[in-house]
């Protein structure tokens, strides 16, 4: 299986997609120094992820490690990211998820460190494109305990603040996961500014339901047109 996976066009596409998504987030300043990690699903049983200590802004294929969903390394020059537990859990629980990004966007991470949820901003675009952002209680980074904390929120969210740690997003491609990370940071920046300006605008329940209906229809369309989600 490993040799076939290592030479398949699918794996090469996944490598390119991962590198592009990671570089995009790094270019926005979300992966300071060597922080953060990125992965892409290769198949039902395989994922490829950044190696431990990789520079996300200058990734090459040599910085990527092929693993199975138990976290066991199959191929690669380095060791898998120490936070692979979050990634493999997302793939195991969400069959439609094709990429996971963990990063430290500055403003959003400040909310996470302050244990302040990003649950008040009700811009229509945020509700449709990002949905609710979950605040995942703290556990040691890379631990099984953190994966267990995340497990409670994974079924119903695509974006997560990791308390005193950073942020995590999932998507149907590395590009979508990276764009959702950008939306988390935009959400945090606007939320911080609102705190200085006054009370945020509150959408009526019926308006929220209409917007969430748009979001659900977009998700259904993506399920019915999976090839449209690929680069």
N, C-alpha and C positions, 0 to 999 in steps of 0.2 A: 504493500500500500504506500509506503513512504517514497519508494523510487518512482512509482507512477505519479504520485502527488507532486513530487519535486520537479518533474519534467512536464507537467501538464500546462496547457495554455491558461487554465483556470487559476493555477497558482501564480503564474507570472502576472496575470491581470490583477490578482489580489495584492501582490507586492507593489505594483505601480499605484494602485488605489490607496493603499496604506501610506506609502511614502508621500503622495500628494496631499492626503488629508492631514498627516502629521506636520508637514511643512507649512501648510496653510495656518494651522493653529499656532505653530511656533512663530510664524511671521507676525502674528497678532500679539505676541508676548505672553502666551499662555503656558509655555513650557520653559520657564526660566532655568538656565544652566542645563542640567540633565533630568529635570523633574518630569513626571507624567509618563504615560504609556498609551499605546494604541494597538488595536488588533483588528483583524478582518477574518470572517469565517471563510474557510476554503471549501468545506464540504460539511455534511451532516456530522462528521466525527472529527474534523480537523480545523484548527485555526492557526493563523500566523500572527505573531506579535513582535513588538520591539524587544530587543534584548535588554537585559539589566544594564543601566548606565548609558544607554544610547542617546546621542544628541539628536533630538527630533527635528531640528532645523536643517540638518545636513545628512539625513538618513541615506543609506545605500542598501542594496539587497543583503549585504554582509551583516547588517545590523538587525536582521529579522530572523526569528526562530519559529520553526514549524513544530506544533504541539498537538496532542490529541485533547479531547475535552476533559480528560482527567488531570490535565496539566503536565503530562509526561512529555519531555522533549523528544522529538523524532529526528530533526535535522537543524543545523545551525552552528555558527562559530561561537556564539555566546550562550548565556543562560537566559531563559525567559524572564520577563519582568517579574519582580517579586510580588506584584499585585495581580497576577494572572487569575486569582480566585474570582475576582469581580467579573472578569471577562468571560470565563468559562461558565459561570453561573448565568449570565445574561443569555448566552447562546443556548444553554440547556433549558431555560425557562421560556425563552421567546424565540420560537423557530423562525420568525420573520426577521429577526435582528441579524444584520450582516456585518456590523462594525460597532466597536466600543472605543470611546476615547475618555481617558482620565487626564485632567489638566488642572492648572491653577490660575485661571483668569483672576486678575488682582482684586477687582471690586467684588465679584461673586465670592471669592475665597474669604474676603473680609467679612461678608455676611455669614459664611460658614463658621469662621473662627469665633464670631460674636454670637453664634447659635441663633441667628435671626433668619426666619424663613423668608423666602421670596414668594409670598402668597397673596400680596395685595394688588400687584400691578395687573390691570385688566384691559390692557390695550388689545383691540381685536386681533392684531397680527400675532401677538404673543400667545393668545389663547388658541388660535388656529394652527400656528406653525410649531409651537413649543409645548403647549398644554401646561398643566400644573407642574411646578418644580417641587419635588419631595425633599424634605430635610431629613437625612439619614443620621440617626444617632451615632456618636463617636464609638469607634473601636480601633484597635491598633492597625495601622496600614499594612496590608498584605496578609492579614490574619483570617482564619476561618470565621472568627467572630464578626469581622466587618462584612464578609459575604452574607452571613446570617442576618445581619441588620438590613443589608440591601435587599435581601430576598423578599421582605415584607412589602416593598414598594415597587419592585420590578414589574408586576403584572399590569399596573395602571399608570405608569409614568415612563417618559422617555428622557427626562432630565432630572438630575439629582444634585443637591448640595450635600457634600460629605462633611459632617460637623468637624470643625477644627482640622480640616484636611484639604478640601478642594472641591472639584466638581466632576461629574461623570455624565456622559450622554451616550445614547444608543441610536442607531439608525439603520436604514436599509442599504446604506453605503457609507464609506468613510467620509465622503463629502457631506452627506446629510448629518452625520454625527458631528462633524466639524462645524457646520452651520448652526446646529443646535447649541453647541458650546458657545458660539459667538452670540446667540440670542440670550443665553443665560447671563453673559457678561453685560449685554445691552440692558436686559431686565434689571440687573443690579445697579448699573449706573443711573438709570432713570429713577429707580426706587430710592436711591440715596439722595438724588436731587429733590424729589418730591418731599422728602422729609424736611427739607429746608424751606419749601414753598408753601406747604399746607397739606390738607387732607386729600388723599388721592380720589379721583373720580371712581364711583362705584357703579358698575353696570347692573341693570336690573336682571333678575333671575331669568326672565324670558329671553333677554338679549344674550346672556351667557349660553343658554340652551341652544339658541340658533347658531352661535359661533362654534360650539362644540359639535353640533351636527355637521357643520362644514368640515371640521377636523376628522370626524368619523368617516365621512364620505371620501375624503382624500386618502385615508388609510385603506378603505375598501378598494378604491381605484388602484392603489399601489399593489395590493394583493393580487388583483386581477391582471395587472400589467407589470409583472416583475422585471421584464427586460428593459422597461423604460427607466428603471432605477439604476441601471448599470452605466458606467462611463463609457 
